[in-house]
Amino acid sequence: MNIAFFLTPKSEIAFLSPECTMRQALERMEYHGYTAVPLIDKEGKYAGTITEGDLLWKLKGFLGSNLEATEKVLLKDIPRRIQNKPVQINARVEDLLSLAITQNFVPVVDDVGVFIGIIRRREIIEYFAGCLFPKEEAQV
């Protein structure tokens, strides 16, 4: 099965530019209730994922500072402890399983690396659960 069936397109998700500030990331994550957000560069390519943990570790260095200091920190300058790997749109759903173990979502790119959306861990788990436990068996 092709992964496009599970794709949440770019137009339906929150993402940030690596040129955005730390404060913008904090506010966007709070507003949407996200713990991680994809970073998309000026060319539309996937540039990584910023997580709450990444922001907290950077914020630790600002202890004693106020929130205004975060307006000067660009996301591209924040070290990321985990590198979320994207998949190409022509990948198979089986290719997602190992990535979903450590990623809340799997970024999806086209054949030249342009970001086109994400596949959430929940959809991946639901798909494989459905394979293991078909609905007919669950009704017995």
C-alpha positions in Angstrom: 0.0 0.0 0.0 1.3 3.5 -0.9 1.7 5.9 2.0 -0.2 8.7 0.2 -3.4 7.2 1.6 -2.2 8.3 5.1 -0.8 11.7 4.2 -1.9 14.8 6.0 -0.9 17.5 3.5 1.3 20.5 4.2 -1.7 22.8 3.9 -3.3 21.2 6.9 -0.4 21.2 9.4 1.6 23.8 11.3 5.2 24.1 10.3 8.0 26.7 10.8 10.9 28.1 8.9 14.4 27.6 10.3 14.5 31.4 10.2 11.7 31.6 12.7 12.5 32.5 16.3 12.4 30.3 19.4 9.5 32.4 20.7 7.5 31.9 17.5 8.1 28.1 17.8 7.0 28.1 21.5 3.8 30.1 20.6 2.9 28.0 17.6 3.4 24.7 19.5 1.3 26.0 22.4 -1.5 27.3 20.2 -1.7 23.9 18.3 -0.9 21.7 21.2 2.0 20.1 19.3 5.1 18.6 20.8 7.1 18.7 17.5 6.8 20.8 14.4 8.5 20.3 11.0 10.9 22.9 9.7 10.6 23.8 6.0 13.2 26.0 4.3 12.7 28.8 1.8 12.7 26.3 -1.1 10.0 24.2 0.5 12.3 21.4 1.5 12.2 19.5 4.8 14.9 20.9 7.1 14.3 18.8 10.2 11.9 18.8 13.1 12.0 21.0 16.2 10.7 19.5 19.4 9.7 20.7 22.9 12.8 19.0 24.2 15.1 20.9 21.8 13.5 24.2 22.9 13.8 23.3 26.6 17.4 22.4 26.4 18.2 25.7 24.6 16.0 27.6 27.1 18.0 26.0 29.9 20.9 28.2 28.8 18.7 31.3 29.2 17.8 30.7 32.9 17.4 34.1 34.4 16.4 35.7 31.1 12.9 36.7 30.1 10.8 35.4 27.3 11.9 38.3 25.1 15.4 36.8 24.8 13.8 33.9 22.8 12.9 36.4 20.1 16.6 36.6 19.1 17.2 32.8 18.9 16.6 31.3 15.4 15.4 27.7 15.1 18.3 26.9 12.8 20.6 27.7 15.7 19.0 25.3 18.1 20.7 21.9 18.3 18.3 19.0 17.7 18.9 15.9 19.7 16.8 13.7 17.4 16.9 13.8 13.6 13.5 12.8 12.3 13.9 11.1 9.0 11.6 11.9 6.1 10.3 9.4 3.5 9.6 9.9 -0.1 6.0 9.8 -1.3 6.6 6.6 -3.2 7.6 4.7 0.0 5.6 1.7 1.2 3.7 1.7 4.5 6.0 -0.9 5.8 8.9 1.6 5.6 7.1 3.8 8.1 7.0 1.3 11.0 10.6 1.7 12.1 10.4 5.5 11.9 7.2 5.6 13.9 8.8 4.0 16.9 10.9 7.1 17.6 8.9 9.9 15.8 5.5 11.4 16.5 5.1 11.8 12.8 7.0 11.0 9.6 7.7 13.9 7.3 7.0 13.1 3.6 8.9 14.7 0.7 8.7 14.4 -3.0 11.5 13.0 -5.2 13.5 16.3 -5.0 13.1 16.7 -1.2 10.2 19.2 -1.2 8.1 18.8 1.9 4.5 17.7 1.1 3.1 16.6 4.4 3.3 14.2 7.3 2.0 10.9 8.4 1.1 10.7 12.1 2.1 7.8 14.3 -1.5 7.2 15.1 -2.4 6.4 11.5 0.5 4.0 11.2 -0.4 2.2 14.4 -4.1 2.0 13.4 -3.1 0.5 10.0 -0.9 -2.2 11.5 -3.4 -2.9 14.3 -6.1 -3.4 11.6 -3.8 -5.9 9.8 -3.2 -7.8 13.1 -6.8 -7.6 14.3 -9.3 -7.5 11.5 -12.7 -6.1 12.4 -14.4 -9.4 11.8 -12.3 -11.1 14.5 -12.9 -8.2 17.0 -16.6 -8.7 16.8 -16.4 -12.4 17.9 
